[in-house]
Structure formats: C-alpha cells, structure tokens
Amino acid sequence: MGILRLADLQPGMTLAADLVSPQGRLLLHAGARMDERALRMCKIWGVVEADVDGVHDAAPEGVDRAVPNGRAAADPEVLERARALLDARLGLSDPRHPAVREVRRLCLPRVAAAVAAGRHAPPGFAPLETPPTPIPDDETAGDARVAALSAEDVVAREVELASLPDIFAQIMEALKNPSSSAAHVADVIARDVSLSAKLLRLVNSPFYGYPQRIDSLARAVTIIGSNQLTSLALGISVITLFDDVDPALIDMRSFWRHSVACAVLARAIAVRRIHVREERFFVAGLLHDIGRLVMLRRHPGPAARALAEAARRGVPGHQAEAEIWEFDHSLVASLLLEKWLFPMGLEQSIRHHHAPLAAQDPPDAAVLHLADFLAHALGYASGGAAPAPPLAPAAWEALGLPKNVLEPVADLADSQIASILDIFCNGHDHGQ
C-alpha cells in the first residue's frame, strides 16, 4: 500500500484505508474500489490523496518527482540553472522535510520553464546578483537613533496611520454591533464607492466562484456573511493608505503581489481545516507585511538597509530587521492593527507568522506561516534577493495537513492571484 496524489489515482484501484474528506466526512471504506464516480467525489470534497493497495509511496527522498517539459527537460544547463535558483530560494529550509521536498517538486518545472524561455529568473525570483536596495544618504548613520526606538515608538509616531478614515470607524461599529442587519452593513460599506466596487468585483470573481452574478452589497453580505465581508472591507481599504512609500526603496506592485498571494494561499490552506472563517486568514495574508511599509515610510534608511543586508547575506528580511532594530515588521504590524482595533486573533497570527508556536493559537499562525513560505517558493516574492523564510517543521506539524494538499493549494493560487491583484491595486501600481 502507499499514498497517491489525487492526480495519480485511477479507476480500479483499491483503497487500503478509509477515505475521509478534510472536513472529517467518511467518503469510502477501506477495500472499496475506485471508479469515475469516486474520483469525482474526491474532487468535490477536496480530497488530495488516498492510501491505495499495491503501490508504493512517491519517489524516494532527494529525487525530483516532476520532470520539466520541453527544453527544460532536454537541456541540462537549463535544469542546473533552475535548480540553483530554487536552491537559493529554499536554502533556509530543511531539504529533507517532506513538505519542503513537495514544494521543490512543484516549483522546479516553473523555474525551469522560465529559464528555458530566456528569462534570468521567473517573476518574483530575484536574480542572484540583484543590486542592493538603495539607502537614503541622510539615514545611513542613524544606527544610534534606531537603537533607541521601540516598535511602539515607530507606530506611535506614524500619526497619519494612527488616525483612520471615518469609513473604518463605521465599518468597525457595524462589525461589532450584533443587531446590525445585512442591509445596514451593506449601507455602511456603500458609503465608500471605490471600496464597494472592489468588494463586488471580488465576490463575482473566480475567488468565490458563485454561479450567478451578485449585483448588490446586500446580496453579498447575505451570501458571505456580515463579519466576513466587513473583514474583507477593512483589509482592502488598508492598501490605499500606503501610496506614498518611496518606490525607489521597494517595488510596491511586487509587495502587494506577494501580499495577495499570501492572502489567497492562507485562505486556501484554512479551508482545509474544520470550523474556521477563511476570510479572516485572507485578510491576515493581505496585511502580514504592512509593518515593513510603516518602517520604510517613517525610517527609510534603516529599513532599506535591512532589506539590502538580507539580500547581501542571504538571510530572511525579518532577521536583518531584528539585528538593526531589535524588532521586526511583524511586531510593528500587530501593534498597528491593535491600535486600529482589529480582531485579536488576526493580530496574533500576523505578529507570530515567523514564529507560530509563540502565538496564542499556534495553528492559526501556522496557516499564515505556511502561506508566506509558499508565496516565496512559488515565485510571488516581495522583491529583493533574500531567500524564502524557513519553513518551521513544528508549524507544519501543528496544521496536521498531508503534503499532497500543497499542489491543489498552489494551483488555486495561480488561478486567482492576478485577478485579485488587479481588483485591489487598480490605481496603486507603483513599480510597474
């Protein structure tokens, strides 16, 4: 017997163990034979693998299970270059870990195809010789000033961000009021025309996949739920607050592409767990790195130097930040969200997404941790040549997911990220 991915299951195979959906529903008993109906049921219920008699598990450790097509398969130099790029991107994670091996398998054809097409690296994979982030001259000698700052100081001094537009307060009030009707919530959101348009585009996108068009906010609230839609509204609105970050310091389009990728991936991972509100994880992914924008806007020199150091030394950005500031962007983001009165669970996930076991709810933070790792690995990096932050084995264990869930999650992200980025960042495309 052995574990096979859904894509490898064939009619006539016999189950060696009960087949259970991610939601815990028993679909087929051990000993049942697979047929076309059973395979369709697996897709409907989100099954990603099955234990089957008469087969062995996938390729042994260290062997790539996917062979790139076309020139990538025929040209050893292309494959060697692709592996070098992927090694640089995933170099901080244990290559023997089953999830890391699976991610490498998924990424290798992508990178090889990009190299074969003549690109130095696929979108999001920074070239290994990327020049360092420019550091403003007037900030290069600010180590003493930075050492005297706390994360609370950085947030407190960001006066503009601390005072949110009126629509935020109105949305939060509607979110907290248990007597708010769907119509009332819709009326509150409708006061911001741009926000309303983005929400309607989102709920009518493949991200939700509703068969009929939703033509009103009231209908959207009824279908998705008041809490979920207002959380989305808050997350989307934050994007508009960072228009003035110097594009010479960070490619804002790349930054938001990574953020949207994390949002989509976090939601797709959360769906695999039971009894969670997946929109909360979408918002967490969208906002997980906003602390870095606060640091770049308020103290561009030290913040840019951290990005440059991460690229030069091949360490994660949050590690370089901690060395310079004695804290990192995740703490700044969580303090900002706390000031904005965002839900504590969301703030905690963002605060600990690089160290999820320190969170009050480690599995929730682990969802965001895995989404961040996957976004980097799949090519949706936020710019610069720093490697992907390492995947913490304990975080993977806390989620209790099979490694074969990673392929459908990645495929789902690929199909949705571009359209959602266009919805959110229309008119905010710095770095294009």
N, C-alpha and C positions, 0 to 999 in steps of 0.2 A: 504494500500500500504506500501511497505518497500523496503529497499535497500538489494539486494542479491549479493554475490560474483559470479563471472563467474562460478566457480565450482559448485555452488548451483542452477544455472539456469536449467530449464527443459523444454522440448518441451511442448507446450500447455499453458504456462504462458503468461499473457497479460501485456504489458508494461503500466505503469501508467504515464510515462513521455517520451519525445523524447530520443532516444538512440543516443548519439554523441560520436565519436571517440576522443582520446586525441588530435588529430590534428584539431578538430573542425568540422569534416565532419559529416553531418546528415546521420545516417545509417537507422534508423527506426523511424516512427512517434509513438506518444503515441496512445495506443489502438491496436497496431499490436500484433499478437500472435507469440510467439517464436516457431521456428521449427529447425530441424537439420541444415538447410542451414543458418539460422540466427545465431545459436551458432558458426558455423564455421567462419562466417563473423566477429563475435566478437573477436575470437582468432586472425584472420588475422590483424585486425585493432587495436589490443592492448586494447580492452575494458576489464575492470576489474570488473565492477559492473553494475547493472541495477535496476531501480525503477519499481517494479512489483506489480500489483494489488493482493489483497487477502492474502498478507503475512505481517509479521512484521519484523522489523529490527533484527539483530543478538542478541545474548544473552545479558541480562541486565548487567549494569556496575558491575565489580568485579567478574563476572563469567567467568571461562575459557571455551572458545568455543571448544577447541580441547582436546580430551581425549587421552593420550598416549596409544600406543598399548602394548600388551604382558604383561610382568612382571611389567612394569611401571604402567599399569592401575590396576593390581591386588595387588600390594604391596604398602600399604600406606606409609611405610618408604621411599621407593624409591621416591615416588611423593613428600613427605615432604622435602627430601634432595634436590631434583631438584628445588623445589620452593625456598628453602633457597639460593641455588646458584644463581638462577635467581634474587631473591630479592637483593642480594649483587651486582650483575652486573648492575641492572637497578635502584638501590636505589636512585640515584640523580635526577631522572626524576619523574614528577607528575604521579602517577599510575592511576589517573582519566582521563588523556588525552586520547582521542580516538586512536591516533597513538601509544602511549605507550602501551595501552591495546592490540592493534592488534599485536604489536611486541612481547609482552609477550605470546600471544596465539601462535604465530609462533615458539617461542623459547622453550616453555615448553616441547613439545614432543622430541626435540633434546636433551635437558639436561636430561630428564627422561630416554631416551634410553641409553645415555652414562652411567648414574649412574647404570641402570639395568644391563648393560654389565660388570659391575665391575670396571669401571674406576672412580677415585675420582671425576673427572670433565671432560667434553668433551674438545676436543682440543681447545685451546685458552681461556678457562675459567680457570684462575689461581685458585688453591686451596686457601681456605680462610686463611690457615696457611702457605702460601708461605714464605720462609725465605727472609729477606730483600736483596736488591741488594748490593753486596759488594762495599765498598767505599775505594778507594786507600788511604793508610796511609799518603802519602805526601800531600794530598789535603784536609784532614779533618779540617784543621784550616784555610782555605782560605776564610772565610766569608768577611773579610775586602777587600781582593783583588777583590772578585767577586762583592761586592757592588760598587766598583769604576769602574767597567766595564759597558759599554753600549752595546746594541745589535750591533751597528755599529762597536765597538771595536772587538767584537767576530768575526764578518765577515771579517773585515779588516786584522786581524791577521792570518786568515786562508789562508795563501799565496798560498798554493797548489790549493785549491778550487777556488781561485780568477782567476787563470790562466787556462783556459780550453784548452783541446787538440785542435789541428788545425781543426779537423773534425767538431767541434762545430761551429767555425767561418765560415767554408764553408757552413754548413747547414743553419746557420742563414742568410748568404748572399743570398743563394738560396731562402730562405723563404721570404725575403724582396724584392727581385727583381721581379717586376710584369711581366717582359718579360721572366722569366725562363720557359722553356718548361718542359713537363713531362719527356722527355728524359734527359734533363740537371739535373733535380732534382734527377732522378734515378742514373745518373752517379756520382753525388756528394756523395750520400749515399753509393754507391757501393765501394767507396774507403776504407770503413771500413768493412772488410769481416765479422767479428763477428756481427756487427750491422745489416748488410744486411741479414744474415742468420736468426737472431731473428725476423726481420720485416716480412720476407717471411713466417716463421713459424706462426707468429701471424695472418697474413691475410688469411692463409689457415686453421686456427683453427676454432672451433665452435663459437668463439667470433664474427666472421663475418658471417660465415655460407654460403659462396658462393658455389653454386652447382658444379662449375668446378674449378680445381686446377689453382692457379695463379703462374706461373713459372718464372716470371721476375719482377724486381722492376719497370720497365717502365709500365708494365701492372697494378701493384699495385697502382702506382701513378695515372694512368688514372681512375681507379675504385674508389679509396678512395679520391683522391684529393691531390694536392701538399701540401697545408697548413696543412691538417690533418696528412699526412704521415710524414712530416718533424717535426711536433709537437711530434708525437709518437717517432720518432727517437731521439729527444732531451731528452724526458723523459726516454726512455730505457737506453740511454747512461749514465745518471747520476748515475745509480745503480753501475756501475763499479768503481766509484770514492771513494767508502766507504769500500774498502776491509780491511782497517787496523784498524777499530774500534775494540777495545778490546772485544772479545766475552764473557769475564767474566763479563762485565758490562751490556750487552744486547744480547739477543738471536737474531742474525741477520736474521736467517730464519723466526722466528716469526715476526720480524719487517717488513720484506718485504712481508710476507703473509698478514699482516694487510694492508700494503700499496696497494698491488694488489687488495685486497678485496674492499678497498675504491675506487680504480680506476674503477673496474667493476661495483660496485654499483652506483657510481656517473654517469657513462655513461648511465646505465640503467634508472636512475631517469631522467637524462637530455633528454633522448629520448621521455619521456612523455610530454615534453614541446615543443612549436612550434618555429621553426626557430632558432635552436641552433646548433652549431657544437659540437657534443657529444664527439669527440676525445679530445677536449680541457679539458673537465671535467675528462676524463680518466687520462690525464697527471697530472691534479691538484690533483686527488686522489693518484696517484703514488708518488708524491713529497711532499704531505702536511706535512709530519713529518720530512723531512730531516734536519730541523733546530736542532732537538734533536740529530742527529748524529754529527752535527758540534759541538754542546756543549759537547757531550761525548768525542769527539776526542781531542778537544782543552783544555777543562777543565773537565776532567773525574770525579774528586772528587765532586765538587758541583753539576754537572749534575746527577751523580749516587745518591747523597744524595736526590735530588728532587724526583727521582723515588722511593727510599726507603721510603721517607716521604709520598708520595702519597699512597703507599701500606699500610703503617702502620696506617694512619689516615683515609683511605677510601675516599680520595679526588681525583679529576682528576689530571693527571700529569701536565697539564699546570698551574693549580692553585698553586701547590707546587713549580714549577719553578718560577712563578712570585713572590712568597714570598721570595725566596732565591736570585734571580737575578734582580727582579723588571721588568722583561720582560719574555716572554716565547718563546718556539721553533717556534711558528708560525711567530713571527716578525723576528727572525733570518732567517728563510726560505725565507720570502718575500724579505728581503734585499739582500740575496744571489742571488735570481732569478732576482732581479732588476740589480745587478751587471753583471749578465750574459745576460742581455737584453732580458729576456723572455717577452712575451706579458703582458701588464699591467693588463688585465682582469684576467689572470691566476694568476698573483702575488697577486692581490687584493683578489681573492677567498681564496687563501691559507692563506694570512695574517689575514683574518677575519673568518676563518672557525669555531672558537669557539664563535664568536660574529657577526653573519652575518649581522645584521641590521646596523652595523657600516661601512659596505662596500659601495663602490660607486654604486654597483649593488647588492642589498641585495638578490634577488632571486638566482643569480649565486652562491654567497657564501653559501646560504641556501642549495643548492644541495650538496655541499661538507660537510656541517654541518650534514645533514641527513645521508649521506653515511658513515661518521665517526661513528655516533651513531649506525647505523645498523650493521656496521662491528664488533663493540664491542659486541653488543647484540647477534649477530648470532654466536659468538664464534671465530671470527677472530680478537682476541685481539693481541696487540703487546708485550705481556709478562708482568709479574708483577701482583700484586693483586689489582691494582687500579680499581675502578668501571668505567663503561662507562661514558663519559662526558654527562651531562644532555642535553636532547632534549629541545631546546628553543621553546615554543609554537608559538611565533611570527615568527620564521623561518619556521615552518610548515605551518602557515597561508600564508606566503609570496609565498610559492610554489603553493598553491591552488590545491593540489592533494587530491583525495579520499583515505581514509585509506586502501581500498582494493587493491590499487596499490602495497602495500608492499609485499604481498605474491608472485606475479609473479616476482617482482624485486629480492626477496630473492632466489627464485628457480633458476632464471637465474644465479645469483652469484654462487650458489652451483655447478652448472654445468660447470662453466668456470674457477674458481679461480685456481684450482690445475694445470690445463694445462698451464695457463698463467704464473703462478709462476715458473713452470719448464722451460718455454721459457726464462724468464727474468733472473732467478737466477742460471741457469746452470753454475756451476763452481764458484758460490759465495754463497755456502750453509753453512755459519758459523752457528754453533749452532745445527747442525744435530746430 
